[in-house]
Amino acid sequence: VTATVDAIGETGVDRVVVSGGVSANVRLRERMAEIGDELGVTVVFPRFGLCTDNAAMIVRAGWSRLAAGADDGFALQATADLPFGAPWVG
């Protein structure tokens, strides 16, 4: 929630979509709705049946790359906690 509040402040958006598997989290929905009310931002959530985990998509994309012979090995430098607004250099 804090990262989303920071992003709203940086971008000035007036609508946020909470999606993916995490959007099934009831407490997250409550907090995001509260924050939306406080900041005057529309927060949109999918129906629970549509709150699928992105991992399936990542596996599918990775499987296609692996089948085509692509392999980044252990040299891939992913950054899961990259701060909002920081440039990503691949």
MODELLER restraints for C-alpha pairs under 7 A, 6 or more apart:
rsr = mdl.restraints
at = mdl.atoms
rsr.add(forms.Gaussian(group=physical.xy_distance, feature=features.Distance(at['CA:1:A'], at['CA:32:A']), mean=6.57, stdev=0.5))
rsr.add(forms.Gaussian(group=physical.xy_distance, feature=features.Distance(at['CA:7:A'], at['CA:84:A']), mean=6.74, stdev=0.5))
rsr.add(forms.Gaussian(group=physical.xy_distance, feature=features.Distance(at['CA:14:A'], at['CA:41:A']), mean=4.71, stdev=0.5))
rsr.add(forms.Gaussian(group=physical.xy_distance, feature=features.Distance(at['CA:14:A'], at['CA:42:A']), mean=6.15, stdev=0.5))
rsr.add(forms.Gaussian(group=physical.xy_distance, feature=features.Distance(at['CA:15:A'], at['CA:41:A']), mean=5.39, stdev=0.5))
rsr.add(forms.Gaussian(group=physical.xy_distance, feature=features.Distance(at['CA:15:A'], at['CA:42:A']), mean=4.54, stdev=0.5))
rsr.add(forms.Gaussian(group=physical.xy_distance, feature=features.Distance(at['CA:15:A'], at['CA:43:A']), mean=5.78, stdev=0.5))
rsr.add(forms.Gaussian(group=physical.xy_distance, feature=features.Distance(at['CA:16:A'], at['CA:42:A']), mean=6.24, stdev=0.5))
rsr.add(forms.Gaussian(group=physical.xy_distance, feature=features.Distance(at['CA:16:A'], at['CA:43:A']), mean=4.83, stdev=0.5))
rsr.add(forms.Gaussian(group=physical.xy_distance, feature=features.Distance(at['CA:16:A'], at['CA:44:A']), mean=6.19, stdev=0.5))
rsr.add(forms.Gaussian(group=physical.xy_distance, feature=features.Distance(at['CA:17:A'], at['CA:43:A']), mean=5.87, stdev=0.5))
rsr.add(forms.Gaussian(group=physical.xy_distance, feature=features.Distance(at['CA:17:A'], at['CA:44:A']), mean=4.77, stdev=0.5))
rsr.add(forms.Gaussian(group=physical.xy_distance, feature=features.Distance(at['CA:17:A'], at['CA:45:A']), mean=6.10, stdev=0.5))
rsr.add(forms.Gaussian(group=physical.xy_distance, feature=features.Distance(at['CA:18:A'], at['CA:44:A']), mean=6.21, stdev=0.5))
rsr.add(forms.Gaussian(group=physical.xy_distance, feature=features.Distance(at['CA:18:A'], at['CA:45:A']), mean=5.37, stdev=0.5))
rsr.add(forms.Gaussian(group=physical.xy_distance, feature=features.Distance(at['CA:19:A'], at['CA:45:A']), mean=6.44, stdev=0.5))
rsr.add(forms.Gaussian(group=physical.xy_distance, feature=features.Distance(at['CA:19:A'], at['CA:46:A']), mean=6.59, stdev=0.5))
rsr.add(forms.Gaussian(group=physical.xy_distance, feature=features.Distance(at['CA:19:A'], at['CA:51:A']), mean=6.52, stdev=0.5))
rsr.add(forms.Gaussian(group=physical.xy_distance, feature=features.Distance(at['CA:20:A'], at['CA:51:A']), mean=5.23, stdev=0.5))
rsr.add(forms.Gaussian(group=physical.xy_distance, feature=features.Distance(at['CA:20:A'], at['CA:52:A']), mean=5.31, stdev=0.5))
rsr.add(forms.Gaussian(group=physical.xy_distance, feature=features.Distance(at['CA:20:A'], at['CA:53:A']), mean=5.33, stdev=0.5))
rsr.add(forms.Gaussian(group=physical.xy_distance, feature=features.Distance(at['CA:20:A'], at['CA:54:A']), mean=5.91, stdev=0.5))
rsr.add(forms.Gaussian(group=physical.xy_distance, feature=features.Distance(at['CA:21:A'], at['CA:51:A']), mean=4.92, stdev=0.5))
rsr.add(forms.Gaussian(group=physical.xy_distance, feature=features.Distance(at['CA:21:A'], at['CA:52:A']), mean=4.62, stdev=0.5))
rsr.add(forms.Gaussian(group=physical.xy_distance, feature=features.Distance(at['CA:21:A'], at['CA:53:A']), mean=3.97, stdev=0.5))
rsr.add(forms.Gaussian(group=physical.xy_distance, feature=features.Distance(at['CA:21:A'], at['CA:54:A']), mean=6.63, stdev=0.5))
rsr.add(forms.Gaussian(group=physical.xy_distance, feature=features.Distance(at['CA:23:A'], at['CA:29:A']), mean=6.86, stdev=0.5))
rsr.add(forms.Gaussian(group=physical.xy_distance, feature=features.Distance(at['CA:23:A'], at['CA:45:A']), mean=6.79, stdev=0.5))
rsr.add(forms.Gaussian(group=physical.xy_distance, feature=features.Distance(at['CA:23:A'], at['CA:51:A']), mean=5.92, stdev=0.5))
rsr.add(forms.Gaussian(group=physical.xy_distance, feature=features.Distance(at['CA:24:A'], at['CA:48:A']), mean=5.81, stdev=0.5))
rsr.add(forms.Gaussian(group=physical.xy_distance, feature=features.Distance(at['CA:24:A'], at['CA:51:A']), mean=5.67, stdev=0.5))
rsr.add(forms.Gaussian(group=physical.xy_distance, feature=features.Distance(at['CA:32:A'], at['CA:43:A']), mean=6.92, stdev=0.5))
rsr.add(forms.Gaussian(group=physical.xy_distance, feature=features.Distance(at['CA:33:A'], at['CA:43:A']), mean=6.17, stdev=0.5))
rsr.add(forms.Gaussian(group=physical.xy_distance, feature=features.Distance(at['CA:36:A'], at['CA:42:A']), mean=5.78, stdev=0.5))
rsr.add(forms.Gaussian(group=physical.xy_distance, feature=features.Distance(at['CA:36:A'], at['CA:43:A']), mean=5.81, stdev=0.5))
